[in-house]
Amino acid sequence: MAKDDIKRERLIRPQDAPKPSPNSFIQEVDDVVIQVTQAFCPNGHNLVRNHDVLFDGEPGISLWVSDGEKEGEVILSPFHGDHARKGMIDFKIGTTLKIFCPECKAELPKLSNCSCSDHGSLFGLYLTPELDEGHVVALCNIWGCHQSKVFDQAQLLSAYLEE
């Protein structure tokens, strides 16, 4: 998905469209909200799957996480900048987790180290069914770290929010 492929008219929220809930912490810049509508594990399972657990009416990103003692499903908000989570959320801040697909239990691929700690790593969710490494969401495995990033052809889509 090259920059030229982005349908800019879809990025602009119509005037009559409802605003995100003020309790959601969804980051909105110039009426643009970035939402992950599909994310895939290394085996191709779509992690935007649980339509019973919603964030502002939209399904989140389901992950299976483990700290070595307890494990369970965590569902992340699909909106960039919203740190809301549901499901198994009682880990201590700073806990190092392993992150898996909730369907096949495949571990997510490590992309790089995270600057949050000596143990932090960014793990990838593919944004296309073709599992294209140029289109990924990177999530940190340290509970409480919010340094996730959205990559598109090695460009940070997140950089739009910083401009």
C-alpha positions in Angstrom: 0.0 0.0 0.0 2.0 3.0 -1.3 1.2 6.5 -0.2 -0.5 7.1 -3.6 -2.9 4.2 -2.8 -4.3 5.9 0.3 -7.8 7.3 -0.4 -7.4 10.7 1.2 -11.1 11.5 0.9 -11.7 8.6 3.3 -9.3 10.1 5.8 -11.3 13.2 6.3 -14.3 12.7 8.6 -17.6 14.1 7.2 -18.9 17.1 9.2 -21.9 15.1 10.4 -19.9 12.0 11.5 -19.9 11.4 15.2 -16.8 12.3 17.1 -15.0 9.6 19.1 -16.1 9.3 22.7 -14.1 11.7 25.0 -13.5 8.7 27.3 -11.8 6.7 24.5 -8.5 8.6 24.3 -8.6 8.2 20.5 -6.1 10.5 18.9 -7.7 12.8 16.3 -5.6 15.2 14.3 -7.2 17.5 11.7 -10.4 15.3 11.8 -8.3 12.1 11.0 -8.5 9.0 13.1 -6.3 6.0 12.3 -8.1 2.7 12.8 -6.7 -0.8 12.3 -9.5 -2.8 10.6 -7.5 -5.9 10.0 -4.3 -7.4 11.5 -2.8 -10.8 10.8 -0.6 -13.3 12.7 2.3 -15.0 10.9 -0.1 -17.8 9.9 -2.7 -15.4 8.4 -5.4 -15.4 11.1 -7.2 -12.0 11.3 -6.8 -10.7 14.9 -9.6 -8.1 14.5 -12.0 -10.8 15.3 -14.0 -10.4 18.5 -17.2 -8.5 17.5 -18.6 -8.9 21.1 -15.9 -6.7 22.6 -16.0 -3.2 21.1 -14.2 0.1 21.4 -16.4 3.0 20.3 -18.5 0.5 18.4 -15.5 -1.1 16.6 -13.9 -4.5 17.2 -10.4 -4.5 18.8 -7.2 -6.5 18.1 -7.2 -9.8 19.9 -3.9 -11.2 21.3 -2.9 -14.1 23.5 -0.4 -13.0 26.1 1.6 -14.8 28.8 4.0 -13.7 31.5 5.1 -17.3 32.1 2.7 -17.7 35.1 -0.6 -16.5 33.8 -2.0 -16.1 30.3 -5.1 -15.0 28.5 -6.6 -12.9 25.8 -6.1 -9.2 25.7 -8.1 -7.1 23.3 -6.5 -3.8 22.2 -8.3 -0.7 20.9 -8.0 -0.6 17.1 -7.6 3.2 17.2 -4.1 4.7 17.0 -3.4 6.7 20.2 -6.0 4.9 22.3 -4.4 2.7 25.0 -7.6 1.0 26.1 -7.4 -2.7 26.6 -10.0 -5.3 27.7 -9.8 -9.0 28.7 -6.8 -10.2 30.7 -5.5 -6.9 31.9 -4.2 -7.5 35.4 -0.4 -7.7 34.7 1.9 -5.4 36.6 3.3 -2.4 34.8 6.7 -3.3 33.4 6.0 -7.0 33.0 7.6 -8.7 30.0 5.1 -10.6 28.0 5.1 -13.1 25.2 2.6 -12.3 22.5 0.7 -14.9 20.4 -2.1 -15.3 18.0 -5.2 -16.3 20.0 -6.2 -18.8 17.4 -3.1 -20.8 16.5 -0.8 -19.6 19.3 2.0 -18.6 16.9 4.3 -16.1 18.5 4.4 -12.7 16.8 7.7 -11.9 14.9 10.2 -9.6 16.6 10.9 -6.5 14.6 13.3 -4.6 16.8 14.2 -3.6 20.4 12.0 -1.0 22.1 13.5 2.0 23.8 11.3 1.6 26.9 13.5 -0.8 28.7 16.4 -3.3 28.3 13.8 -6.1 27.9 11.4 -4.3 25.6 10.9 -5.5 22.0 8.6 -4.5 19.2 6.6 -7.3 17.7 4.7 -7.2 14.4 1.1 -7.6 13.3 0.8 -7.7 9.5 -1.7 -5.3 8.0 -2.3 -7.3 4.9 -3.4 -10.9 4.3 -0.3 -11.3 2.2 1.8 -10.8 5.4 3.8 -8.0 3.8 6.6 -6.9 6.1 6.3 -3.4 4.6 2.8 -3.0 6.2 2.9 -3.8 10.0 1.8 -2.5 13.3 4.6 -2.8 15.9 3.6 -3.5 19.5 5.9 -3.5 22.6 5.9 -6.6 24.8 6.3 -4.6 28.0 3.0 -4.2 29.8 2.2 -0.5 30.1 4.6 0.6 27.2 2.6 2.6 24.6 5.4 2.9 22.0 3.5 1.1 19.3 4.0 2.2 15.7 2.2 1.8 12.4 4.6 1.1 9.5 3.7 1.5 5.8 6.4 0.7 3.3 9.0 1.5 6.0 7.4 4.9 6.5 5.8 5.7 9.9 2.1 6.5 9.3 2.3 7.5 13.0 4.5 10.5 11.9 1.4 12.1 10.5 0.2 12.6 14.1 3.4 14.3 15.1 3.3 16.8 12.3 
